[in-house]
Amino acid sequence: MTPELLSSFVLFAFVTSITPGPNNIMLTASGLSFGFRRTVPHMVGIAVGFTVMVAAVGLGLGAAFAAWPLLYELLKYGGAAYLLYLAWKIARSGPIAAGGESGRPMTFLEAAAFQWVNPKAWVMAVGAIATYTPQAGFLGNLAIVTLVFGLVNLPSVGCWALFGMALRRVLHAPAAVRAFNLGMALLLVASLYPIAADLLG
């Protein structure tokens, strides 16, 4: 991989990691509801799960989807259904420090597993392999792409958890927290627009 291609890929990894998407919306809501420290396993789960996913796509999962398109369709629509469930959970979240079933942040394993049904993560992984991973010396280039994505992704998603935590100082009233959580849930549903358009088109 040339230095020029590597620098372009670092920019791609940063922009795709830090822009809004299902992961970052959920991290903002988690940072608000549970604080930064309790959201760390969620953040690390995203970074590790996504890094493993990039490696798997590079090692041939994309070829499996090409051979069995139904597998990809099942994953895509299953992921959409799971995102709707998460949006419902966020919308029902109570005020800060509320107990009950909504009083637990996403775990490391849940966040890592979520990457496999996250539409934005798939676009990022396939884009990285197709655009920034030269075929000459492919395994070495795949290792570089995977490592760089992991290193860039964690601090990028961490910014959203910090943003959510900062909102704790502003959103004190239970009604304001509920309104914020509802807004985050609606944004999560809106992130499914490409899948809905594909389904209805």
Secondary structure as the mmCIF struct_conf table of DSSP 4:
data_model
#
loop_
_struct_conf.conf_type_id
_struct_conf.id
_struct_conf.beg_label_comp_id
_struct_conf.beg_label_asym_id
_struct_conf.beg_label_seq_id
_struct_conf.end_label_comp_id
_struct_conf.end_label_asym_id
_struct_conf.end_label_seq_id
HELX_RH_AL_P HELX_RH_AL_P1 PRO A 3 ILE A 18
BEND BEND1 THR A 19 THR A 19
BEND BEND2 GLY A 21 GLY A 21
HELX_RH_AL_P HELX_RH_AL_P2 PRO A 22 ALA A 56
HELX_RH_PI_P HELX_RH_PI_P1 VAL A 57 LEU A 61
HELX_RH_AL_P HELX_RH_AL_P3 GLY A 62 ALA A 67
HELX_RH_AL_P HELX_RH_AL_P4 PRO A 69 ALA A 91
TURN_TY1_P TURN_TY1_P1 ARG A 92 ARG A 92
BEND BEND3 PRO A 95 PRO A 95
TURN_TY1_P TURN_TY1_P2 ILE A 96 ALA A 97
BEND BEND4 GLY A 100 GLY A 100
TURN_TY1_P TURN_TY1_P3 GLU A 101 SER A 102
HELX_LH_PP_P HELX_LH_PP_P1 PRO A 105 THR A 107
HELX_RH_AL_P HELX_RH_AL_P5 PHE A 108 PHE A 114
HELX_RH_3T_P HELX_RH_3T_P1 GLN A 115 VAL A 117
HELX_RH_AL_P HELX_RH_AL_P6 PRO A 119 TYR A 132
BEND BEND5 GLN A 135 GLN A 135
TURN_TY1_P TURN_TY1_P4 ALA A 136 GLY A 137
HELX_RH_AL_P HELX_RH_AL_P7 PHE A 138 LEU A 167
TURN_TY1_P TURN_TY1_P5 ARG A 168 VAL A 170
BEND BEND6 ALA A 173 ALA A 173
HELX_RH_AL_P HELX_RH_AL_P8 PRO A 174 ALA A 190
TURN_TY1_P TURN_TY1_P6 SER A 191 LEU A 192
HELX_RH_AL_P HELX_RH_AL_P9 TYR A 193 LEU A 200
#
